Amino acid sequence: MNWYKALIPFVIVVAVVVMIELLPVQKSAPSFTIETISSTCMSEEHELDIRGEGNSIVITAPIQTPNPCYSVAGDVKFSGRDIEVDLSAISKQGVCIQCIGEVTGKVVIQNLTKEIYAVSVKTPNKATKTIVMVK
């Protein structure tokens, strides 16, 4: 008789499940942080390191400076799967020991989707371009 009325809750549940599966999930936009992790007299030259870690790309960038009294500043620009990192050394005010310095910056680019990215890193001493896979 009214067998179709018994199907109404089932149809509603199926409709809700389909809507949840088909609606796009809003993901967080990529973000980044830049920090100075060391500032010392240079004893040996260190290499730029770029690696994928989870849904992030982590860059450790040494910059040679006239003395160790510098910090790292910069910017990150996103264009699809291309990421451009531009870093510079900013002099701190005051008296400083006189030696060839090395200031190291750490850039963490977060909230990336599972992709292969072309990453360009520019510092006053070096420019590097590489491919990084985010898993």
N, C-alpha and C positions, 0 to 999 in steps of 0.2 A: 504494500500500500504506500506508505510514506518512507520507503527504504532510502530515498534520496536525501531525506533529512538527516539520516545517520551519517551520510558522507560529508556533510557540511564542515564539521570540525576537522576532518582529514584534509579536505581541500584547503582550508585556511592554513593549516600547519604546512602543507606542501608549498603554498603560495609564499608564506613567510620565509621558509628555507630557501626557495628559489631567489627571492629578493635579496636575502643576505648574501648569497653566493654570487649574484650578478652585479650587485652594487659595488663600485670601486671603493677600495679601502683607502682612506686618506692617510698618506704616510707623511712623516715629518720631513720638512725640507732639509737638504744638507746644511750642516753648520760647521764652523771651524773655530779652533782656539790656537793662539800663537803665544808661546811663553819662552823666556830665557831660562835655560836649564844649567848653564855654566858660563863662567867668564874668568879666564885664567891667562897666565903667560903661556905662550905656545911652546911645548916641548917637542912635538912632532905634529905633522899635518894629519888631520882626520878626514875621513871620506863622508860624503853625503850618503844618507841611508833612507830609502823609500820602501815601505812595505805595506801590504794589506794585512789588517788584523780585524777579524770579524767583519762588521759592516762599516769599518773605518779604514782610512789610509793614514799612516803615521810617518812623518818625515822628520829626521834629525839632521840639521844643517849647520855645520861649523862655518864660521865666517872669520877670516883673518882681519885683524884690526891693528891700528898703530900702538895700542896699549889695551889692557884687559878691562878698562872702565867703559864698557859699552853694553847695551842691551839690544835685543832683537825686536823688530817691528815689521809689519808687512800686511799683505792682503791676499785673499784667495778669490779667484773668479771662476765661475762655473759656466760652461757652455755645452749642454748635453753631456757627453761622456768625456769631454776635455776639461781638465782642471789646470789652472795656471796659478802658481804660487810665486809671489814676488816678495823677497825678504831683504831687509837692509839692517845695518848696524847703526844705532843711535848713541852718540856720545853722552856719557853722564857728566854732569858738572862737578868740579872739584879737583883736588890733587890726586894724582894717580901714579903708581909705580911705572917706571919706563922700561918696557920690554915689548916685544912683538906679542900682541894678544890674540886670543881666539875666544870668540863668544859663540855659544852653541844655542840654536833655537830649536824648539820642538813644535811642530805643527800637527794637530790632530783634526782630520776632516771626518765628521761623523754623519750618521743617518744616510749612508749610501745604499743604493739597491745593489743586488747581486749583478754585477756587470764587469766588463773589462774597461778600464779608464786609461786615457792618455794623460800623463801627469808631467807638466813642465815646472821646473823649479829654477828660479833666477835668484842669485845672490850677487853681491858686488864682486866676488871672486870667481864665480862659475855659473854656467847655465847647463842644465841637464834635462833631458826628456826621456821618459821611460813609460812602459806599459805596466799597470798594476791590476791584478784581479782581486775583486772583493767578493768574498764567499757568503 
